[in-house]
Amino acid sequence: MSIRLKKIIRNILILVLLFLIFVLRSGFYPTPLSAHQRSERSLHYGPSKVVHSEDFAEGKYILGKYDRWVSCETVQRKLFFFWTIGNRSNFKNDTTKPFAFSWMTSEGSNCNLYGIINDKRIKRIELTFNNGQVMTQTGFYEDLFLFTWKLAPDYPSSDYFKDLKGYDANDNILFEADQSKVS
């Protein structure tokens, strides 16, 4: 092997090593799940059981459970194929309520509302916005639910939710949460 070829191989190995150091030290992760796991470790939380993951324009929502806690985290795609930690929200499940939930705005204009169903009679969750638009979910992720929507550029108040209702199989309201009473 010539000296020139040895130097080329050495330089390529040095570049690969520097690239790996950059990736590992800069908060970039090869998969959405590895970013999620790193986020949990940094918060001394979990490990949670990932119940559902859902794509949005800038990344993924990861919905999970840990002990009596429910969480939703965003991970973002960066530099074409790497992932970074985004926003995280979690709450302790209050099993005395038919369902418990939280909501957040992330990555500028992406919103989500997620929660857990404690009353097995609930078969449908309905989210109503200030403008009258209604989103419904009947297929749950184990006992978790997730609503996602995007805010308009000027963030009109009509894009915020008004109330959240849980219905049984006969369309009777079992639980209702008014947004004005939600912190």
N, C-alpha and C positions, 0 to 999 in steps of 0.2 A: 504494500500500500504506500502510495506516495505521501510525502509530507504535506502537500497541498490538500489532498483528500482527508487526511487526518485533521487538519485545521478546520476544514469545512464541517466535518462531523462534530468536532468539538464545539464549534460556534452554533451549530443547530441545536445541540444538547443544552448549551447555555441559554439560548433563546427560549427553548421549551421550558426550562427550569424557571426562568424569569417570568414567563407567561403564567405558569402555574402559581408562582408566588403572588403575582398581581391578582389573579382570579381569587385565590383563597383569602387574601388579606383585604380585598376591596368589597366584600359582601355579595359577590356574584356566586350563584349556585347552578349546578348543571340541570337540576329538575325542580319543578314547583314543590314537590314533596320535601326535597332536601332544604329548600328555603324555609318552608313551613316548620320543619323540625328544628332548624337552627333558631328560628324566632322563638319557639317554645323554650328551648334551652336557655336562651338569653334572658327570658322572663322567669325562669325557674318554674315553669308551668308544664304539666303533662308528664309523659307523652299522651296526647289525646288520640282517640280513635277517629280517624278520618271517615266520616259517614258519606259525604258527598263533595264533589268539586264541580264547579261550573265556570265556563269560559265567559269573559267579557272582553271588550276591545283591547284593553291594555294588559290583561293578565287572566288570573283565575281567582275565584272565591273558593275557599276551603272551609267546609263546615265540619265541625268535630265536637266530640264529647270527651270529657275527662272527669271522672268521679261525679260530682253533682254540678259540674260546670258545663256550659255550652259556649262554643266559640265560633267566630267567623273571621277569617283572615283573608286579606288580599295579598297575592304575590304578583309581581309585575315582570313582564318580559323586557329584558334589556340587552343591548348589544347582540341582537339577532337570535341567539339561542341560550342566553343565560337568564337566570331569574333572581330577583331581589325581594327582600321582605317589604311588604306594604303596610297597610293599616291592620290593626287587630282590635277586635272587640270581643268581650266575653262577659258572661253573667252567671251568677249562681242560680240554679233552678229552684223556684219556689213551688214545691209540689202541692201546696194548698190551693193554687190557682189552676183552672182548667188548662191554660197554656201560659207560658212565660216567653217574653221576646225582648229584643233590643234592635236598634237600627243605627246605621251610620252612613255618612257620606265619605267616599274615598276617591282618591285620584282625581280630585277636582269636581266632577259632576256625576260620578257613578254612586248610586245609592243602593242600599240593601236593607231589608228587614228580615230577620231570621228568628227562629224560636223553637220551642219544644212543646209538644202536646202531652199534657199529663192526664187529661180526661179521655179515655179510649172511646167515648161516645162521639167525639168530634171527628167528623168525616170530611169537613170542608172548611177552609179558612178563606176569608174574603177581606181584601184590603181596598178601602175606598179613599180616593184622593179628593182634595178640595174642589177640583173641577168636575167631580162626578164620575170620573173614570174609575172602573172597578177591575181589580185583578183577583183571580180565584185560583186556589190550589187544592186539588183533591188527592193527588199522588204525593205521598210524603216519603222522606228519606228516613226509614225506620220511624222514629217519632219526631223527626225534625222537619222544619219547613224553611223555605228561602224564597223571598221575592226580590227581584232586582229591577231597577229602572234607571234611566239617565235623565238628569236635570237639563232643562233648556239653558241656552247660553246666558240668559239674563236672570236665571234662578227664580222664576215666578213662584209665588206662594201656592199656586194651583198644583205644582209638582210635588208638594209635600202631602203626606197622607193625613186623612181626616180621622179615620177609625179603622179598627181591625176587629172582625167578628169571627166567632167559631160556631159552626152549625152542626147539628146531628144529622142522621140519615133522613129524618123527616123535615128538614129545613127549619127546625126550631133553633133560635139563637141560644146557645149555651153560655157564651161569654162575649163581652164587648169591651174594647179598650178605646177610649177617646184620646186622640193625639194630644189634646190640650192638657191631659192629666199624665202624660208620659214625659219623663225627663230625658 
